[in-house]
């Protein structure tokens, strides 16, 4: 069976409503943990990375720690300090500037973490 993608009926590129948000298309960038947040603070490298992907209908960020005790990997971003919130603001501003939408993935490593990462 041959499928002509140009003329086939698809809704992939049509807007969709997600709660109060209208997404420009139905493509979602799933979370991919990159571990680029030096000292667990989101940075300009991350802002560039996510802004470059802003044409997706929705971006779901990498795992983001909710507390110091949720650290499971080195350089994982957090959202529990003023510096981290400011870092994520830089990321979301960059994505919004390009017309993108971004949701933060809240995360706690649980038993995956190693005691050496948690001070013993």
C-alpha positions in Angstrom: 0.0 0.0 0.0 1.4 3.4 -1.0 0.7 6.4 1.1 1.0 9.9 -0.3 2.0 12.1 2.7 1.4 15.3 0.8 -2.3 14.5 0.2 -3.1 12.2 3.1 -5.4 13.5 5.7 -3.4 14.3 8.8 -4.0 16.6 11.8 -0.4 16.7 12.8 0.2 20.3 11.8 -3.2 21.6 12.9 -3.7 23.5 16.2 -5.0 21.6 19.3 -6.4 22.8 22.6 -4.7 21.5 25.7 -6.6 22.9 28.7 -6.3 26.7 28.5 -3.4 26.5 26.0 -3.7 26.5 22.2 -0.8 24.5 20.7 0.1 25.4 17.1 0.6 21.7 16.2 0.3 18.3 17.7 4.0 17.6 18.0 5.4 17.2 21.5 9.1 17.1 22.4 9.4 14.5 25.1 11.7 15.0 28.1 15.4 14.2 27.5 17.6 14.6 30.5 20.8 16.2 29.3 22.5 17.0 32.7 24.0 20.4 31.5 23.0 22.5 34.5 26.2 23.3 36.2 25.6 23.5 40.0 22.0 22.5 39.2 21.2 25.9 37.8 19.6 26.2 34.3 21.8 28.3 32.0 22.1 30.0 28.6 23.2 26.8 26.9 19.9 25.2 28.0 18.0 28.3 26.9 19.5 28.0 23.4 18.8 24.3 23.2 15.1 24.6 24.1 14.6 27.8 22.0 16.0 25.9 18.9 13.2 23.3 19.4 10.4 25.9 20.0 8.5 24.9 16.8 7.2 21.8 18.5 3.6 22.3 19.6 4.8 21.6 23.2 8.2 21.1 24.8 8.4 19.1 28.0 11.7 19.8 29.8 14.2 17.4 31.2 13.8 16.1 34.7 13.9 19.0 37.2 14.6 18.5 40.9 12.0 19.7 43.3 14.3 19.8 46.3 18.0 19.3 47.2 17.1 15.8 48.4 15.8 14.9 45.0 19.3 15.0 43.4 19.9 11.8 41.5 22.5 12.8 38.9 25.2 15.5 38.8 24.2 18.7 36.8 20.5 17.9 36.9 18.6 21.2 37.0 16.4 22.2 39.9 13.6 24.6 40.6 13.8 25.0 44.4 16.1 28.0 44.7 15.9 31.6 43.5 18.9 31.1 41.2 17.3 28.0 39.6 14.0 29.8 39.1 15.9 32.7 37.4 17.7 30.2 35.2 14.4 28.6 34.1 13.0 32.1 33.5 15.8 32.6 31.0 14.9 29.3 29.3 11.2 30.0 29.2 11.7 33.6 27.9 13.9 32.2 25.1 11.3 29.6 24.1 8.4 32.1 24.3 10.4 34.7 22.3 10.4 32.1 19.5 6.6 31.5 19.9 7.1 28.1 21.7 5.3 26.6 24.6 7.1 24.7 27.4 6.1 22.7 30.4 8.5 21.8 33.2 8.8 18.1 34.3 9.0 18.0 38.1 11.1 15.1 39.4 12.4 13.4 42.4 15.0 10.7 42.0 13.8 8.6 44.9 15.9 5.5 45.6 17.9 5.9 42.4 20.1 8.5 44.0 23.4 7.7 45.6 24.2 8.7 49.2 27.3 10.5 48.0 25.1 13.0 46.1 23.0 13.7 49.2 25.8 14.4 51.7 26.0 10.9 53.1 
